[in-house]
């Protein structure tokens, strides 16, 4: 991509979308040198760069609750999903090469504590029908605020060839009707790596007063080993990325030592698949960068992460903050 997704907010996506509303496709190094010129003919297939699908480009199909119609603005596409099909398809999608554009980032707002199963399907020039083999799904739990999600499709066996159509099915769980607002959907390369957004860290352990915003996680240690766990929607190949970085704020008095673990789905977290760090506990943010390639067990497919934010002495009071986590190549 022309810019890193680390810490990106939906506002950033909207600003970029305004600039590329008419010429929304960018190609490779040529477009990186013309980032703000935006002069690009959209008839080309996108081989590398970034494509933005704005809310106005979705076509609604399926079963909406009686009397409820989609509302489309420049910022969001808002509708109500049920346990039945509510399908969004792109009205006019220029084709692009899957292998060169493996990252999908989108912003979605769901009511607090609601649950949906976010499905995404695609069709290619050689395989023009939507199929489960060319799809991914992810359970989303609403926060009442916009959530930014990134899905890395680089390791998906069905994500290949020239993509010609995309469909999204935001299906509600438990048979309920759930309103949603979908912002810009960005598809692009992973040359700058990819981020793990705060909403992806969905299983905190030994913490209290846990809260998530679009760019930060805040918590208070509730035990001797406060942890965050991220179950990724799709596994990715470890060899593709060498570093993991994030920013961490620890209260004074905390032991400034932590650890990152990873799992490949077949085995649980273990000490052999981990790497530790040491930072400063002074109530300020500090950037931590881990050289994953130094561990010989950083290999294969990775589908889950665990962060031990503090190991050892836990302060009696104070807030831990965590933000801007992501992998780089």
Secondary structure, 3 states (H helix, E strand, C coil): CCCCCCCCCHHHHHHHHHHCCCCCECCHHHHHHCCCCCCCCCCCCECCCEEEECHHHEEEEECCCCCCCCEECCCCEEEEECCCCEEEEECCCCCEECCCCCEEEEEEEECCCCEEEEEEEEEECCCCCCCHHHEEEEEEECCCCEEEEEEECCCCCCCCCEEEEEEEEEEECCCCCEEEEEEEEEEECCCCCEECCHHHCCCCECEEEEEECCCCEEEEECCCCCEEEEEEEEEEEHHHCCEEEEEEECCCCCCCEEEEEEECCCCCCCHHHEEEEECCCCCCEEEEEEEHHHCCCCCCEEEEEEEECCCCCCCCCCCEEEEEEEEEC
